[in-house]
Amino acid sequence: MVDLQKLILEMIARGEVLAATAERLCREMERLAPGVVCSIVGGEPDATMRLIAAPSLPEDYQAVFDSLGIRPSEAPGGGEPGDGSKAIGDPAADFLSAVALPPGVGARWSAPIRSAGKLVGALTFFFPEQRVATDLEREIAAVGIELCRIAFERDFALRANQRLLYTDSLTGLHNRACFEEALMEPPSTGGSALLLVDIDGLKTVNDTFGHNTGDSLIRTIAQRLAEAAAPYRAFRIGGDELAVLAAAEDVVPLAHRILDRLGQAADCAGHMLVPSMTIGAAIRAIDDKSGMIMRQNADLALYHGKDDGGRGSLVLYAPELRTRMNRRLRAIDQLRRALAEGRIEARYQPIVRLDSGAVTGFEALARIRERDGRIVAAADFQDAFADARNASDATRAMLRAVSADLRSWLDAGIAVGRVAVNLAPADFAHGHLVEEVQEIFVAAGVPLDRLALEITESVYLGRRELLVQRQMEALRSLGIKLALDDFGTGYASLTHLLFTPVDTLKVDKSFVDHLNNDEQTGGAVINGLMRIAEKLGVEVVAEGVETVEQRERLVGLGCRLGQGHLYSGALDSAAVGTLMRTMPARLPSTPLPTSIRSRGIRRRVQTRAA
């Protein structure tokens, strides 16, 4: 038995797995006690018992026992020695009494294995005849029980360390390290899929209600995700990013189940919140051995969902997403290099009176001058503005270019009216927009009442209304006019006008395009917008005026200002100077609408409205 102790302790010290150590221990005890068959049952305190080793018992015996799911407190107990079926050592450790004795076995004898006073397993001897354990067998069992205790405790410690290593401390989900290992596992039959779940607006929750509320939200979402994703595993792999590895065939229904379950209102540290999640998903390709391609594709899908208006929904990866991403990355790099090399220039499209063609101001449009002198229009690098840093840097470059041109026109005695510069959502995010605008125009010596700033409704996304409102009010107080661009295409235009008044509404080109003689849709929308603007005391500018017919319809609807290629494209600063030297400057040379025609159109519109 000394040799037995030495052998098993060496195995424990070498780090052999518990099952291998227990099996060797059973075989050695069977060698020391001929005719005896040994088994070891065990599990962590209060956990389900499992048959760890029974090398001489039939294979189906282990499967039957494991299917019972017995816990230490549920040991059935049993009869007394000599009842014809068993010879119980300790009823509390007789976990095997619920399983019929194997063929050729007359009785069994069980002894408990305890750790820190808690029952964690049992060692059982099976005898070919009905009898109790001999003194020698009890002595062998005592040595075996102590060795089991040592092996069990080492296994418990390893499991505890593994839980710490692979469990997220905040949510109890599997953590990033566990996720990285799971990602390397071979795909399941039928294919695997990855769902990346991103919590929308977590930073806003943290900033508004505090990190305790944010942490409570994460825990709530994690718990719901684990329930909704079952039987698949859920992971927390970042601050606001969770993941689920699932079968490919389940990816869409699972995503919808997750969105439905996670999107329900929740009490988070005393604050009722309605969570919103965006899911990016990808299916694993056959040749994706490591799962990393699937991870990249899911990341790409999630990025598109967060960036392209897909928040709160599922975006499933498709190859065209990568094409769009590559195009965007090229545009970002192109704009970044142009900014670094000072190759951002302003071009100016006139804003005119529709009834007379008189120029009242300009909209500044960004252009990139390539190294070969070629001019690239903003539409060709629009994707670059998805990068917040690029967008902010481009705005500052445009403000500097416009202020310099305004200064040169003022010095030449040329009055150009106000010049409008487009702002991006990123310009409001850092909270220093007002100071930056003031600094640039003061440095150029240009009055701020020469400037207008155009925004789109995208600046309101992300629950930033209050931040945007404060900065807009501060800009207006400096004499800067504000315009809401692309009006009518956003998701809550009228609501925004209630809280953040602007000076100008710019009607989106899509409505002007519908101003054909045989179509009333565009006219009805613009007519309604004109009535709203009139009540609010707001000026209206129609964008994309390209035909005389459109101009006449707009004048008939009461729209006073417009811009578009009917009048002029974007001009460089020299062309603006030439145009504005003769006052009043008028565009274009096409016939102006007659007053009779204008009144006739207006009268018919009013009659229809009535």
Salt bridges, closest charged atoms under 4 A:
GLU16 OE2 - ARG14 NH2 3.66
GLU23 OE2 - ARG27 NH2 3.55
GLU28 OE2 - ARG24 NE 3.11
GLU28 OE1 - ARG31 NH2 2.97
GLU44 OE2 - ARG163 NH1 3.20
ASP83 OD2 - LYS86 NZ 3.93
ASP94 OD1 - ARG108 NE 3.09
GLU129 OE2 - ARG131 NE 2.38
GLU137 OE2 - ARG131 NH2 2.76
GLU146 OE2 - ARG149 NH2 2.37
GLU153 OE1 - ARG149 NH1 2.95
ASP155 OD2 - ARG159 NE 2.76
ASP168 OD1 - ARG236 NH1 3.24
GLU180 OE2 - ARG176 NE 3.69
GLU180 OE2 - ARG295 NH1 3.76
GLU185 OE1 - ARG233 NH2 3.28
ASP198 OD1 - LYS306 NZ 2.61
ASP200 OD1 - LYS306 NZ 2.55
ASP207 OD2 - LYS203 NZ 2.70
GLU227 OE1 - ARG261 NH2 3.31
ASP299 OD2 - ARG295 NE 3.21
ASP307 OD2 - ARG328 NH1 2.59
ASP308 OD2 - HIS304 ND1 3.14
ASP308 OD2 - ARG324 NH2 2.62
ASP308 OD1 - ARG328 NH2 3.20
ASP333 OD2 - ARG337 NE 3.00
GLU341 OE1 - ARG343 NE 2.77
GLU341 OE2 - ARG371 NH2 2.43
GLU345 OE1 - ARG347 NH2 3.04
GLU345 OE2 - ARG369 NE 2.48
ASP355 OD2 - ARG353 NH2 2.78
GLU363 OE1 - LYS506 NZ 2.98
GLU370 OE1 - ARG343 NH1 3.61
GLU370 OE2 - ARG374 NH2 3.43
ASP383 OD2 - ARG327 NE 3.35
ASP387 OD1 - ARG336 NH2 3.28
ASP393 OD1 - ARG396 NH2 2.24
ASP411 OD1 - ARG407 NH2 2.84
GLU436 OE2 - ARG396 NH1 3.27
GLU436 OE1 - HIS430 NE2 3.89
ASP449 OD1 - ARG450 NE 3.42
GLU454 OE2 - LYS506 NZ 2.70
GLU457 OE2 - HIS496 ND1 3.35
ASP503 OD1 - ARG476 NH2 2.92
ASP513 OD2 - LYS509 NZ 3.05
GLU519 OE2 - HIS514 NE2 3.77
GLU534 OE1 - ARG531 NE 3.55
GLU539 OE2 - ARG560 NH2 2.43
GLU543 OE2 - LYS506 NZ 3.96
GLU546 OE2 - LYS509 NZ 3.70
GLU552 OE1 - ARG597 NE 3.16
